[in-house]
């Protein structure tokens, strides 16, 4: 990111490193182009600005040389384009302090018109903070003198508006001293004299306020030969008569918003994720936006709330939180903005979404706010809620990456590392018990696939069975999750994230999710997945990648694999929904691929072969041609016409 400064010496920066801009004349040409950013500067105009009537012979060539030297210095951040009669500078990945100053002052004046002096003061302080001395310092010429005067007038107008807003808010420590300094620097600006008098009067210094009027009258008479204007005279008279309307009317300030949900005392691990998100939210080039995605139950919201609490001191003007409801019950951004605006003291938010979004951006300008948007589903839901002020930051959680929301630093949240999962189990169910049976506890969290929600459920069951060993809890949990006769309530909680993910799949993805989980192999290469799903490799890979995006399938160098709990859930669904015949066909396709390919892990080949044989042995027999009612047997044709007899109940076909 490049930034250019004209509100002080003419300078340019790339990130935190200043760029040398060459000779004073070359620097002046850049300043000229920046002041006309996006507009044509004719070569004749450049010659007149740089040299006036003393344009050297070959001046046009010198201007071309300056442009030639500036282009590599500016890089892609700012591009100087040549035309037939001049040059146009366009800012791409760059900022100009003059533009920022004008934008902030416009926001401040709009806030003042809405009756929001606090918002106006914040914007004006930020705008005036962009100044670093006299504008366009270091470049000479009549044109630059005129521009310097214009910019200085804008600065003084902003300074007067800032003092007016602060006087309306109430006396601020140091305000009177600042006004004395401003009056001494600009003794002919009557509004500054008025503001100094009012500040003195409201500080209980009525005599000093009247003396300030006498000083103003003396300066105006000596310098201009005129008496004070009507505004100064009117204020003098009101101070003489102690007009009660001059006393500040202090509006009740709304409390600083602090809307974050409570942080969990049992929070465990996630040190690397916290460091990554904290770094992303430290970006000072603009209001940073960080996002957290991941499978349900991995703790997206819990992590976002933890990070927000850790950073709250960096955002003293407030922390906002909104549950956007995902795609089940999505919150309307206009409603969320209404709540946010009222929390900032805006009593009557505008009627439309666009107007509320503009109000929100204005209200937060100059503030340092943190906004947590939980369970977002779409860019249109998030975009109106984003502040534009560089002092703000946003943390978003979502089921999956919102690809049409640019500029977000997304982090995919996975399961816990084994030691953190063990620590979570110990924190909830008791450290003494867990570490006394450490090996069994490690097997328990492994059976939970280190999935935070599943570990919490196991810890709750452990706490509810104080007389059971951890191995007994593990055996019961495995039976409930893998071979449930009646699904226990807490196991249904474990399954819920997988059911939610499944609900967001179309028919093809749901079938692939179930079928790819069925083989007894550790992972599937894209070619193996294609054989199993009976699809071309590219289509099978696209389906598996879609499941990765939904966080129900993991990906790695060797292909695709499932977390143990997710695999157990998907296999149950496969058995219930796809039927043994279809599953058997899929296993045979996979086995044929393994045997033809030759690169599969031998243990995977044996496991799938044994699984296919076991599935065939357990398959119910379809009855074809005839039924022998006397022997109570079914007969069906074998591969070469051989009969196969299966004893069982007789049913007419």
PEPE-V806850 format. One record per residue. RES is the residue in three letters. D_FIRST is the distance of its C-alpha to the first C-alpha in Angstrom with 1 decimal. Layout:
BEGIN
res d_first
RES D_FIRST
RES D_FIRST
END
This chain:
BEGIN
res d_first
UNK 0.0
UNK 3.8
UNK 6.7
UNK 10.3
UNK 13.5
UNK 16.9
UNK 18.7
UNK 19.9
UNK 19.5
UNK 17.4
UNK 14.3
UNK 10.8
UNK 8.4
UNK 5.9
UNK 5.6
UNK 9.4
UNK 10.7
UNK 12.0
UNK 12.4
UNK 16.0
UNK 16.7
UNK 20.4
UNK 23.5
UNK 24.0
UNK 24.9
UNK 21.8
UNK 19.7
UNK 22.0
UNK 21.4
UNK 17.7
UNK 18.5
UNK 21.1
UNK 18.8
UNK 16.2
UNK 19.3
UNK 20.4
UNK 17.1
UNK 18.3
UNK 21.8
UNK 23.9
UNK 24.6
UNK 27.8
UNK 28.5
UNK 31.6
UNK 29.5
UNK 27.2
UNK 30.3
UNK 31.9
UNK 29.0
UNK 28.5
UNK 32.2
UNK 34.4
UNK 37.9
UNK 37.3
UNK 35.3
UNK 36.1
UNK 37.7
UNK 35.0
UNK 32.4
UNK 31.0
UNK 30.5
UNK 28.7
UNK 26.3
UNK 25.7
UNK 25.2
UNK 22.5
UNK 20.7
UNK 21.3
UNK 19.8
UNK 16.7
UNK 15.6
UNK 14.9
UNK 13.2
UNK 10.6
UNK 10.4
UNK 9.5
UNK 6.8
UNK 10.0
UNK 13.4
UNK 16.7
UNK 19.6
UNK 23.2
UNK 26.1
UNK 29.8
UNK 29.8
UNK 26.3
UNK 22.6
UNK 20.0
UNK 16.3
UNK 14.2
UNK 10.7
UNK 9.2
UNK 5.6
UNK 5.6
UNK 8.0
UNK 11.3
UNK 13.4
UNK 16.5
UNK 15.7
UNK 15.0
UNK 18.2
UNK 20.2
UNK 19.2
UNK 20.2
UNK 23.4
UNK 24.3
UNK 24.0
UNK 26.1
UNK 28.8
UNK 29.0
UNK 29.5
UNK 32.2
UNK 34.0
UNK 34.2
UNK 35.7
UNK 32.9
UNK 32.7
UNK 30.9
UNK 28.0
UNK 28.1
UNK 28.1
UNK 25.1
UNK 23.0
UNK 24.3
UNK 23.7
UNK 20.0
UNK 20.0
UNK 21.9
UNK 19.8
UNK 17.1
UNK 19.7
UNK 20.1
UNK 23.3
UNK 24.6
UNK 22.4
UNK 21.7
UNK 23.3
UNK 24.1
UNK 24.6
UNK 28.1
UNK 30.2
UNK 31.9
UNK 29.0
UNK 26.6
UNK 29.5
UNK 29.9
UNK 26.2
UNK 26.3
UNK 29.3
UNK 27.9
UNK 24.8
UNK 27.2
UNK 29.5
UNK 26.8
UNK 25.9
UNK 29.6
UNK 30.2
UNK 27.5
UNK 29.1
UNK 32.5
UNK 31.4
UNK 30.0
UNK 33.3
UNK 35.2
UNK 33.4
UNK 34.0
UNK 37.6
UNK 38.1
UNK 36.8
UNK 39.1
UNK 39.3
UNK 36.3
UNK 37.0
UNK 35.9
UNK 35.7
UNK 38.9
UNK 37.7
UNK 34.5
UNK 36.6
UNK 38.9
UNK 36.1
UNK 34.8
UNK 38.4
UNK 39.0
UNK 35.9
UNK 36.8
UNK 40.5
UNK 41.1
UNK 39.0
UNK 41.7
UNK 39.5
UNK 38.2
UNK 41.9
UNK 42.7
UNK 39.9
UNK 41.2
UNK 44.7
UNK 43.9
UNK 41.9
UNK 44.9
UNK 47.4
UNK 45.6
UNK 45.5
UNK 49.3
UNK 49.5
UNK 51.5
UNK 53.1
UNK 49.7
UNK 48.5
UNK 51.5
UNK 51.1
UNK 47.5
UNK 49.0
UNK 51.5
UNK 48.8
UNK 46.9
UNK 50.1
UNK 51.0
UNK 47.6
UNK 47.7
UNK 51.4
UNK 50.8
UNK 47.6
UNK 48.2
UNK 51.9
UNK 51.2
UNK 51.8
UNK 49.2
UNK 48.2
UNK 49.5
UNK 46.7
UNK 47.3
UNK 51.1
UNK 50.9
UNK 48.9
UNK 51.3
UNK 54.2
UNK 52.8
UNK 52.2
UNK 55.7
UNK 57.1
UNK 54.8
UNK 53.5
UNK 52.6
UNK 50.0
UNK 47.9
UNK 47.4
UNK 44.1
UNK 44.3
UNK 42.2
UNK 40.9
UNK 40.9
UNK 37.4
UNK 36.6
UNK 36.1
UNK 32.7
UNK 32.1
UNK 32.6
UNK 33.1
UNK 32.2
UNK 35.1
UNK 36.8
UNK 35.5
UNK 37.9
UNK 39.9
UNK 40.5
UNK 36.8
UNK 36.7
UNK 34.2
UNK 30.7
UNK 29.3
UNK 26.7
UNK 25.7
UNK 25.4
UNK 23.2
UNK 20.9
UNK 20.7
UNK 20.4
UNK 17.4
UNK 15.7
UNK 16.7
UNK 15.3
UNK 11.6
UNK 10.8
UNK 7.6
UNK 10.5
UNK 14.0
UNK 14.0
UNK 16.7
UNK 18.7
UNK 21.8
UNK 25.0
UNK 27.4
UNK 30.6
UNK 34.4
UNK 36.2
UNK 37.7
UNK 35.0
UNK 33.9
UNK 30.7
UNK 31.6
UNK 33.0
UNK 29.9
UNK 27.7
UNK 30.2
UNK 30.3
UNK 26.5
UNK 26.6
UNK 29.5
UNK 27.9
UNK 24.8
UNK 26.8
UNK 26.9
UNK 23.2
UNK 23.9
UNK 26.9
UNK 26.9
UNK 28.0
UNK 27.7
UNK 28.5
UNK 30.0
UNK 31.2
UNK 33.1
UNK 32.2
UNK 35.3
UNK 33.9
UNK 35.7
UNK 39.1
UNK 39.0
UNK 35.6
UNK 34.8
UNK 34.1
UNK 30.7
UNK 32.6
UNK 34.9
UNK 32.2
UNK 30.5
UNK 33.9
UNK 34.3
UNK 30.9
UNK 31.6
UNK 35.1
UNK 33.8
UNK 31.8
UNK 34.9
UNK 34.5
UNK 38.2
UNK 38.1
UNK 35.1
UNK 34.8
UNK 36.8
UNK 34.3
UNK 31.3
UNK 29.0
UNK 30.3
UNK 30.1
UNK 26.4
UNK 25.7
UNK 27.9
UNK 26.1
UNK 22.6
UNK 24.3
UNK 26.4
UNK 23.6
UNK 21.3
UNK 21.1
UNK 22.6
UNK 21.6
UNK 23.0
UNK 23.1
UNK 24.2
UNK 26.0
UNK 26.9
UNK 29.6
UNK 31.0
UNK 28.8
UNK 30.0
UNK 28.0
UNK 24.8
UNK 26.9
UNK 28.1
UNK 24.7
UNK 22.5
UNK 24.5
UNK 24.4
UNK 20.6
UNK 19.7
UNK 16.9
UNK 16.8
UNK 14.1
UNK 17.1
UNK 18.4
UNK 18.3
UNK 20.2
UNK 22.2
UNK 23.9
UNK 26.9
UNK 28.3
UNK 31.0
UNK 28.6
UNK 24.9
UNK 24.3
UNK 22.7
UNK 22.1
UNK 20.0
UNK 16.4
UNK 13.7
UNK 16.5
UNK 16.7
UNK 20.3
UNK 22.9
UNK 26.3
UNK 29.0
UNK 32.0
UNK 35.3
UNK 35.8
UNK 36.5
UNK 40.3
UNK 40.5
UNK 38.4
UNK 40.6
UNK 43.7
UNK 42.4
UNK 41.8
UNK 45.4
UNK 46.7
UNK 44.9
UNK 46.5
UNK 49.9
UNK 50.7
UNK 49.7
UNK 53.2
UNK 54.3
UNK 51.3
UNK 51.3
UNK 55.1
UNK 54.8
UNK 51.6
UNK 52.3
UNK 53.3
UNK 50.3
UNK 48.0
UNK 49.9
UNK 49.5
UNK 45.7
UNK 45.6
UNK 47.8
UNK 45.3
UNK 42.6
UNK 40.7
UNK 39.6
UNK 39.1
UNK 41.2
UNK 43.9
UNK 44.1
UNK 44.4
UNK 47.2
UNK 49.0
UNK 48.7
UNK 50.2
UNK 53.1
UNK 53.6
UNK 53.9
UNK 56.3
UNK 58.6
UNK 59.2
UNK 62.2
UNK 60.6
UNK 59.2
UNK 55.7
UNK 57.1
UNK 59.1
UNK 56.0
UNK 54.3
UNK 57.2
UNK 57.4
UNK 53.7
UNK 53.8
UNK 56.9
UNK 55.3
UNK 52.1
UNK 53.5
UNK 57.0
UNK 57.2
UNK 60.5
UNK 59.3
UNK 55.6
UNK 55.4
UNK 53.3
UNK 50.7
UNK 50.4
UNK 49.7
UNK 46.8
UNK 45.5
UNK 45.9
UNK 44.1
UNK 40.5
UNK 41.9
UNK 43.8
UNK 40.9
UNK 38.8
UNK 41.9
UNK 42.2
UNK 38.9
UNK 40.1
UNK 42.0
UNK 45.3
UNK 44.1
UNK 41.4
UNK 44.0
UNK 46.6
UNK 44.2
UNK 43.2
UNK 46.9
UNK 48.1
UNK 45.5
UNK 46.3
UNK 50.0
UNK 50.5
UNK 51.2
UNK 48.6
UNK 45.6
UNK 43.1
UNK 43.0
UNK 41.4
UNK 40.3
UNK 43.6
UNK 45.6
UNK 44.0
UNK 44.8
UNK 48.4
UNK 48.7
UNK 47.3
UNK 49.2
UNK 46.2
UNK 44.5
UNK 41.9
UNK 38.9
UNK 40.1
UNK 41.0
UNK 37.5
UNK 35.9
UNK 38.2
UNK 37.5
UNK 33.7
UNK 34.2
UNK 36.1
UNK 33.4
UNK 31.0
UNK 33.7
UNK 33.8
UNK 37.5
UNK 37.2
UNK 35.4
UNK 34.2
UNK 34.2
UNK 34.9
UNK 38.5
UNK 38.0
UNK 38.5
UNK 40.3
UNK 41.0
UNK 41.1
UNK 44.8
UNK 45.1
UNK 43.3
UNK 45.5
UNK 48.6
UNK 47.7
UNK 46.9
UNK 50.2
UNK 52.2
UNK 50.8
UNK 51.5
UNK 55.2
UNK 55.7
UNK 54.0
UNK 54.2
UNK 57.7
UNK 59.1
UNK 60.0
UNK 56.5
UNK 55.2
UNK 57.9
UNK 57.0
UNK 53.3
UNK 54.3
UNK 56.6
UNK 53.9
UNK 51.6
UNK 54.5
UNK 55.3
UNK 51.6
UNK 51.8
UNK 55.1
UNK 53.9
UNK 50.5
UNK 51.8
UNK 48.5
UNK 48.7
UNK 49.3
UNK 53.1
UNK 53.0
UNK 51.1
UNK 53.7
UNK 56.6
UNK 55.0
UNK 54.5
UNK 58.0
UNK 59.7
UNK 57.8
UNK 58.9
UNK 62.5
UNK 62.5
UNK 61.1
UNK 63.9
UNK 66.6
UNK 65.5
UNK 65.2
UNK 67.8
UNK 70.2
UNK 70.5
UNK 74.2
UNK 75.2
UNK 78.6
UNK 81.4
UNK 82.1
UNK 84.9
UNK 85.9
UNK 88.6
UNK 86.5
UNK 83.5
UNK 81.2
UNK 78.8
UNK 79.1
UNK 76.4
UNK 76.3
UNK 74.7
UNK 72.9
UNK 76.1
UNK 78.2
UNK 78.8
UNK 79.3
UNK 77.2
UNK 78.9
UNK 76.9
UNK 78.9
UNK 77.9
UNK 78.7
UNK 80.0
UNK 78.4
UNK 79.5
UNK 77.1
END
